């Protein structure tokens, strides 16, 4: 296939990676486009089933290298409640038909009441189908000047992962999803699908979005952030003054307990946190996280989070993986999951280790008897150690 034909394909279609996720591929240099054939399964001509076309493989700095390296850690957006009426009735709770109601004032009031009820039922379906979460019961208090709220729960209904607020504020619904919630949401869906749905509801801006990059080599630690700040690397690409800088190191007789660098302020549009997540989680492995909090940012960030992350400032642009320490997406996911599991296990050992040992030593109970006694018959147990379903799969991958 000629290079020009390959470019037309790249510009017309979305490619999928080996996990089935959509990814955008555009050649950096038209002369470097390579498109090979794969006839191993049939005599028909097919494109190679690689995550990205080979034209990216010799590029040390490219969007392809960043793909899958930046994740979402917090998400907040607003949807008008009346927008749920646009959903097709054949797939969602059906809207009431006004002609079937009495042509009276009471009939009109009843019709309006049922419309509001259907809006909330469709809202609940949206949370389940699109976000992969569940809604808790209604609470007669809200936040951010709303009058009511409902808790967002994970798929099993065990862990609280955020909330929605409604009532007032121009009849809108405010969604706030925590970092833990983002793990569940982006296990159920991806940025492209979420962008599609938010666009459908005419949402153009995310009230808040946190992006993060995990480093397991120590290349981008707090010292690196300090050096980058002195070089002015946190200045936005459009110029301006250097933002505020602060650092915190917690120590005791045993050594460093925590370290974090903050650049900017919580009220600014861009706020950076670079911290030792290994120390925070209590694991004895190198694990640094670079996290940026963005406010009132376009929903297009969901389509290319890594590309947007790199374009924020010279500091984030410098976090570009070279061949020397590049990590595959699967390896990074498994590393993060294993360290998270270790941290949860350490927490459980600190909280309950001695009590469990007493049950074994003094009460002579078996491991099965202890587990049954601790869990009980209440299906609502859990939450603190809850994790997305794929965590159990990836540690066995």
C-alpha positions as CSV (number, residue, x, y, z in Angstrom):
1,X,0.0,0.0,0.0
2,X,1.3,3.4,-0.9
3,X,2.2,5.9,1.8
4,X,-0.5,8.4,0.6
5,X,-3.2,5.7,1.0
6,X,-2.0,4.8,4.4
7,X,-2.2,8.5,5.4
8,X,-5.8,8.6,4.2
9,X,-6.6,5.6,6.4
10,X,-5.0,7.2,9.4
11,X,-6.9,10.4,8.9
12,X,-10.2,8.7,8.3
13,X,-10.3,6.0,10.9
14,X,-9.7,5.4,14.6
15,X,-7.4,2.6,15.5
16,X,-7.8,0.3,18.4
17,X,-5.0,-1.0,20.6
18,X,-4.6,-4.6,21.7
19,X,-6.9,-4.1,24.6
20,X,-9.7,-2.9,22.4
21,X,-9.4,0.8,23.5
22,X,-9.7,3.5,20.9
23,X,-6.6,5.5,20.1
24,X,-5.8,8.2,17.6
25,X,-2.8,7.7,15.3
26,X,-1.4,10.5,13.2
27,X,2.0,10.3,11.5
28,X,4.6,12.7,12.6
29,X,6.4,12.6,9.2
30,X,4.5,11.5,6.0
31,X,7.7,10.0,4.7
32,X,8.0,7.6,7.6
33,X,4.6,5.9,7.3
34,X,4.9,2.2,7.1
35,X,1.8,0.0,6.5
36,X,2.5,-3.8,6.2
37,X,0.2,-6.7,5.3
38,X,-0.8,-9.7,7.4
39,X,-1.9,-12.8,5.5
40,X,-1.3,-15.3,8.3
41,X,-5.0,-15.9,8.9
42,X,-6.5,-15.7,5.4
43,X,-5.6,-14.8,1.9
44,X,-7.4,-11.5,2.3
45,X,-5.3,-8.4,2.8
46,X,-5.4,-7.0,6.3
47,X,-3.6,-4.4,8.3
48,X,-1.2,-5.4,11.0
49,X,-2.9,-5.9,14.4
50,X,-0.3,-3.9,16.3
51,X,-1.3,-1.3,19.0
52,X,0.1,1.5,16.8
53,X,1.5,1.5,13.3
54,X,5.2,0.8,13.0
55,X,5.9,4.4,11.9
56,X,5.9,5.3,15.6
57,X,8.4,2.7,16.8
58,X,11.5,4.8,16.0
59,X,10.2,8.0,17.7
60,X,11.6,8.6,21.1
61,X,9.3,11.6,21.6
62,X,5.8,11.0,20.4
63,X,2.2,10.8,21.4
64,X,2.5,7.0,21.0
65,X,5.0,6.8,23.8
66,X,2.7,8.7,26.1
67,X,-0.4,6.7,25.3
68,X,-1.6,5.0,28.4
69,X,1.0,6.6,30.7
70,X,-1.3,9.3,32.1
71,X,-4.4,8.5,34.1
72,X,-7.4,10.3,35.7
73,X,-7.5,10.8,39.4
74,X,-10.5,13.1,40.0
75,X,-13.4,14.2,37.9
76,X,-16.2,16.8,38.3
77,X,-18.8,18.1,35.8
78,X,-22.3,19.4,35.6
79,X,-25.2,18.3,33.5
80,X,-28.6,20.0,33.1
81,X,-31.3,17.7,34.4
82,X,-33.6,18.5,31.5
83,X,-31.0,17.1,29.1
84,X,-31.9,13.6,30.2
85,X,-35.2,14.0,28.3
86,X,-33.2,13.8,25.0
87,X,-32.4,10.1,25.6
88,X,-34.3,7.8,23.2
89,X,-37.4,6.3,24.9
90,X,-36.8,2.8,23.4
91,X,-33.7,2.3,25.5
92,X,-34.4,4.3,28.6
93,X,-37.3,4.9,31.0
94,X,-40.1,6.3,28.8
95,X,-41.2,9.8,29.2
96,X,-44.9,10.5,30.0
97,X,-47.2,11.6,27.2
98,X,-49.1,14.8,28.0
99,X,-52.2,13.7,25.9
100,X,-52.8,10.8,28.3
101,X,-53.3,13.2,31.3
102,X,-56.5,15.1,32.2
103,X,-56.6,18.6,30.6
104,X,-56.8,20.3,33.9
105,X,-54.4,22.2,36.2
106,X,-54.1,19.0,38.4
107,X,-53.4,17.0,35.3
108,X,-50.6,19.4,34.2
109,X,-49.1,19.3,37.7
110,X,-49.2,15.5,37.7
111,X,-47.5,15.4,34.2
112,X,-44.7,17.7,35.4
113,X,-44.2,15.6,38.5
114,X,-43.9,12.5,36.4
115,X,-41.4,14.2,34.0
116,X,-39.2,15.1,36.9
117,X,-39.4,11.5,38.2
118,X,-38.4,10.1,34.8
119,X,-35.4,12.6,34.7
120,X,-34.1,11.2,37.9
121,X,-34.7,7.6,36.9
122,X,-32.8,8.2,33.7
123,X,-30.1,9.9,35.8
124,X,-29.8,6.7,37.8
125,X,-29.6,4.7,34.6
126,X,-26.9,7.0,33.3
127,X,-24.8,6.5,36.4
128,X,-25.2,2.7,36.1
129,X,-24.8,2.2,32.4
130,X,-22.3,4.9,31.4
131,X,-20.2,5.4,34.6
132,X,-20.5,1.9,36.0
133,X,-21.4,3.1,39.4
134,X,-24.4,3.0,41.7
135,X,-26.4,5.8,43.5
136,X,-27.1,5.8,47.2
137,X,-30.3,7.1,48.8
138,X,-31.3,10.8,48.6
139,X,-30.0,13.0,51.3
140,X,-31.8,16.3,52.2
141,X,-28.7,18.3,52.2
142,X,-26.3,19.2,49.4
143,X,-23.0,21.0,48.6
144,X,-22.0,23.9,46.5
145,X,-25.3,25.6,47.0
146,X,-27.4,22.5,46.0
147,X,-30.2,21.4,48.2
148,X,-30.0,17.6,47.9
149,X,-27.4,15.0,47.2
150,X,-26.8,11.3,46.6
151,X,-23.8,9.2,47.3
152,X,-21.9,7.6,44.4
153,X,-21.0,4.0,45.1
154,X,-18.9,1.4,43.3
155,X,-20.6,-1.3,41.2
156,X,-20.9,-3.6,44.3
157,X,-22.3,-0.8,46.4
158,X,-19.5,-1.3,49.0
159,X,-17.3,1.8,48.7
160,X,-18.2,5.5,48.5
161,X,-16.5,7.0,45.5
162,X,-18.1,10.5,45.2
163,X,-21.5,12.1,45.1
164,X,-24.0,14.0,42.9
165,X,-25.7,17.2,44.0
166,X,-29.0,18.5,42.7
167,X,-31.8,20.9,43.5
168,X,-31.4,24.5,42.5
169,X,-28.5,26.0,40.5
170,X,-30.5,26.3,37.3
171,X,-31.8,22.7,37.6
172,X,-28.4,21.1,37.1
173,X,-26.8,18.0,38.5
174,X,-23.2,18.2,39.8
175,X,-21.1,15.1,39.6
176,X,-17.9,14.7,41.7
177,X,-16.0,11.4,41.4
178,X,-13.0,10.8,43.6
179,X,-9.7,9.2,42.6
180,X,-10.9,5.8,43.7
181,X,-14.1,6.4,41.7
182,X,-12.1,7.2,38.6
183,X,-10.5,3.7,38.9
184,X,-13.9,2.2,38.7
185,X,-15.3,4.5,36.0
186,X,-12.4,4.1,33.6
187,X,-12.4,0.3,34.2
188,X,-16.0,0.3,33.0
189,X,-15.6,2.8,30.2
190,X,-12.8,5.0,28.6
191,X,-12.2,8.6,27.8
192,X,-13.7,8.4,24.3
193,X,-17.0,7.0,25.4
194,X,-17.3,9.4,28.3
195,X,-16.5,12.3,25.9
196,X,-19.3,11.1,23.6
197,X,-21.8,11.1,26.4
198,X,-20.9,14.4,27.8
199,X,-21.0,15.9,24.3
200,X,-24.5,14.4,23.9
201,X,-25.6,16.3,27.0
202,X,-23.9,19.5,25.7
203,X,-21.3,19.5,28.4
204,X,-18.3,21.5,27.2
205,X,-16.2,22.1,30.3
206,X,-15.1,19.8,33.2
207,X,-15.3,21.7,36.5
208,X,-12.2,19.8,37.7
209,X,-10.0,17.1,36.3
210,X,-6.9,15.6,37.9
211,X,-4.3,13.9,35.7
212,X,-1.4,11.8,37.1
213,X,1.7,10.1,36.0
214,X,3.3,7.3,38.1
215,X,7.1,6.9,38.1
216,X,8.6,3.6,39.5
217,X,12.2,4.5,38.6
218,X,12.8,7.6,40.7
219,X,13.6,9.7,37.6
220,X,10.8,12.3,38.3
221,X,11.0,12.6,42.1
222,X,10.6,15.6,44.4
223,X,14.2,16.7,43.8
224,X,13.6,16.7,40.1
225,X,10.5,18.9,40.6
226,X,12.5,21.3,42.7
227,X,15.3,21.6,40.1
228,X,12.7,22.1,37.4
229,X,11.0,24.9,39.3
230,X,14.3,26.7,39.7
231,X,14.7,26.5,36.0
232,X,11.3,28.1,35.5
233,X,9.8,24.9,34.0
234,X,6.5,25.3,35.7
235,X,5.7,28.5,33.8
236,X,2.8,28.0,31.4
237,X,3.8,27.7,27.7
238,X,2.1,31.1,27.1
239,X,4.5,32.8,29.5
240,X,3.8,34.5,32.8
241,X,5.3,34.5,36.3
242,X,6.6,31.4,38.1
243,X,3.8,30.0,40.3
244,X,4.1,29.6,44.1
245,X,6.3,26.7,45.4
246,X,6.2,24.8,48.7
247,X,7.7,21.6,49.9
248,X,7.0,19.4,52.9
249,X,9.1,16.7,54.4
250,X,7.9,14.7,57.4
251,X,10.5,12.9,59.5
252,X,11.0,11.0,62.7
253,X,13.7,8.9,64.3
254,X,13.2,6.2,61.8
255,X,13.6,8.4,58.8
256,X,11.5,10.2,56.2
257,X,7.7,9.6,56.6
258,X,6.5,11.7,53.6
259,X,7.6,14.2,51.0
260,X,5.6,16.4,48.7
261,X,6.2,19.3,46.5
262,X,3.3,21.7,45.6
263,X,3.4,24.2,42.8
264,X,0.6,26.7,42.4
265,X,-2.4,27.0,44.7
266,X,-5.7,25.2,45.2
267,X,-7.5,28.3,43.8
268,X,-5.4,28.5,40.6
269,X,-6.4,26.9,37.3
270,X,-3.4,24.6,37.4
271,X,-2.1,23.1,40.6
272,X,0.8,20.6,40.8
273,X,1.5,17.9,43.4
274,X,4.6,15.8,43.2
275,X,4.9,13.3,46.1
276,X,6.4,10.1,47.3
277,X,3.4,7.7,47.0
278,X,5.5,4.8,48.2
279,X,6.0,6.5,51.6
280,X,2.3,7.6,51.6
281,X,1.1,4.0,51.1
282,X,3.8,2.5,53.4
283,X,5.4,0.3,50.8
284,X,9.2,0.0,50.5
285,X,9.5,0.5,46.8
286,X,10.2,3.5,44.6
287,X,6.8,5.1,43.6
288,X,6.5,8.8,42.8
289,X,3.4,10.4,41.5
290,X,3.1,13.6,39.6
291,X,-0.4,15.0,39.8
292,X,-1.9,18.1,38.3
293,X,-5.3,19.5,39.2
294,X,-7.1,21.4,36.3
295,X,-10.2,23.5,36.7
296,X,-12.7,24.5,34.0
297,X,-10.9,22.5,31.3
298,X,-12.3,21.4,28.0
299,X,-13.8,17.9,27.8
300,X,-11.5,17.2,24.9
301,X,-8.8,16.4,27.5
302,X,-10.7,13.0,27.8
303,X,-9.7,12.2,24.3
304,X,-5.9,12.8,24.7
305,X,-5.0,13.2,28.4
306,X,-1.3,12.5,27.9
307,X,-1.1,14.9,25.0
308,X,-2.8,17.6,27.1
309,X,-0.6,16.8,30.1
310,X,2.6,17.2,28.1
311,X,1.4,20.6,26.7
312,X,0.8,22.2,30.1
313,X,4.4,23.4,30.8
314,X,8.0,22.5,30.1
315,X,8.1,20.4,33.3
316,X,5.3,18.0,32.1
317,X,6.7,18.0,28.6
318,X,10.0,16.8,30.1
319,X,8.3,13.7,31.5
320,X,8.7,11.9,28.2
321,X,9.6,8.2,28.4
322,X,12.8,7.3,26.4
323,X,13.7,3.8,25.4
324,X,16.0,3.5,28.4
325,X,13.2,3.4,31.0
326,X,9.9,3.1,29.0
327,X,7.3,0.9,30.7
328,X,4.5,-0.8,28.9
329,X,0.9,0.1,29.9
330,X,0.3,-3.4,31.3
331,X,3.5,-3.4,33.4
332,X,2.6,0.0,34.9
333,X,-0.9,-1.1,35.6
334,X,0.3,-4.3,37.3
335,X,3.0,-2.5,39.2
336,X,0.4,0.0,40.5
337,X,-2.1,-2.7,41.4
338,X,0.5,-4.8,43.3
339,X,1.7,-1.9,45.3
340,X,-1.8,-0.9,46.1
341,X,-2.6,-4.4,47.3
342,X,0.6,-4.4,49.4
343,X,-0.5,-1.0,51.0
344,X,-4.0,-2.4,51.7
345,X,-2.5,-5.5,53.3
346,X,-0.2,-3.5,55.5
347,X,-3.1,-1.3,56.6
348,X,-5.1,-4.4,57.5
349,X,-2.1,-5.9,59.4
350,X,-1.7,-2.7,61.4
351,X,-5.4,-2.5,62.3
352,X,-6.2,-6.1,62.9
353,X,-3.0,-8.1,63.0
354,X,-2.8,-8.5,66.8
355,X,-6.5,-9.3,67.2
356,X,-6.4,-12.0,64.5
357,X,-3.3,-13.5,66.1
358,X,-5.1,-13.6,69.5
359,X,-7.9,-15.5,67.8
360,X,-5.4,-18.1,66.5
361,X,-3.3,-18.3,69.6
362,X,-5.9,-18.1,72.4
363,X,-9.1,-19.3,70.8
364,X,-7.4,-22.0,68.6
365,X,-9.6,-21.0,65.6
366,X,-8.7,-22.1,62.1
367,X,-8.1,-19.5,59.3
368,X,-11.5,-20.4,57.8
369,X,-13.3,-20.0,61.2
370,X,-11.6,-16.6,61.7
371,X,-12.6,-15.4,58.3
372,X,-16.2,-16.4,58.7
373,X,-16.3,-14.8,62.1
374,X,-14.9,-11.5,60.8
375,X,-16.9,-11.3,57.7
376,X,-20.3,-12.4,59.1
377,X,-23.5,-12.6,57.1
378,X,-23.9,-8.9,56.3
379,X,-23.5,-8.4,52.5
380,X,-22.7,-4.7,53.1
381,X,-19.3,-5.5,54.6
382,X,-16.4,-4.0,52.8
383,X,-15.4,-0.7,51.3
384,X,-12.1,0.2,52.8
385,X,-10.2,-2.4,50.8
386,X,-12.6,-2.4,47.8
387,X,-11.0,-2.3,44.3
388,X,-12.2,-2.5,40.7
389,X,-12.8,-6.0,39.3
390,X,-9.9,-5.9,36.9
391,X,-7.4,-5.6,39.8
392,X,-7.9,-9.3,40.6
393,X,-7.4,-10.2,37.0
394,X,-4.3,-8.1,36.4
395,X,-2.3,-9.4,39.3
396,X,-2.7,-12.9,37.8
397,X,-1.9,-11.7,34.3
